[in-house]
């Protein structure tokens, strides 16, 4: 992984989500009043997203730890979703949906 500060391709001060920690990140103003984002590239040179300033500032060891934390969080979420998908799934019937919408109108 390589992180490079580059001029933002987004309009204005639009937030992005950090591909490392998942938190919201905003562009940084450069010396020429340019909006800059820390763009993450994989080993093939393909852009994979942006990084927040906190992750960039945490250095290689901090980034590795944050990635491991995210991986663990995703694995736990996957396990929860797999557990939900076991057995029969019973969505509301059309009649129940109709009654719900009818109550909103009355």
N, C-alpha and C positions, 0 to 999 in steps of 0.2 A: 504494500500500500504506500502511496505517495500522496501527500497533501500539498496543494499549491494555491497560493492566494491569487485569485483572478478577478477581473472585472465582472460584476454581476450581469447576468443576461436577463434578469427580471426587471420589470418596470417599477421604479420607486423603491421604497424601503420594505418590500414585501418579505414576510418571514418565510423561512424554509424549515424543514425538520432535519435535525442532525442525524446522519446515517449511523453514527457511532452510538450515541446515547438516547436518541429519540426525542430530545427536547427541542423546543422552538429556538431558532437562531435567526438573527438579523444581520444584514450586511454591515460591514465596517466601512467608515469613510476613510479613504486614503489621502495622501498628501495633496493630490490634485483634485480633491473633492469627489473622487470616484467612489462608487459603492463597490466594495470587494467582498467576495465570499471565498472561504477555504474549500476548494473542490477536491474531492477524494478520487484518486485513480487506483485501479487494481494493477496487478503485475503485468497485464497486457496493455496497459495504457488507456483503458476504457474508464470514462467518468462514471462513478457509482453513486454520487450524491454530494452533499455538502456536510461540513463539520462545523460545530459551534466553536466559539472562541475558547470556552472552558476545556473542551476536548483537545483542541490544538495546543493549548497552554499546558496540558497535563503530560505532554511528552509521550514517547513511544511506550514506556511501561504503563503509564496511566491509560493510554488509548487501548492497549491490549487488555487491561483489567476491565475497562468499561465495555469492551466488546464481549468479554467472557460473561459479565453481568447481564448483558442483553441476551446472549445466547441462552443462559440459564432461565431468564424470564420467559423467553419464547418457548423453550422446552416445557416449562410448567404450564404455559397457556395451551400448547398443543396437547398436553396430557389432559387438561380440563375439557378441551373440545372433543377429544377422543372419547372421554367418559360420557359426555352428553350424547354422542352419536351412537352409543350402545343401546340396543333395544328399540322398541317401537317409538315413533315420533307422532304425537297427536296434536296437530295444529287445530285452532278453533274451526268449527263448522261454518259454512256459509250463513246458516241461520243465526249463529252467535255473532258473527260479524255484522249482519243486518241489524240485529237488536242493539248492538253497541252504537252504530251510526244513527239509528232511530232515536236513541236516548239523547244524543247530542243535539238533534233537531228540536226535540220537545222541550 
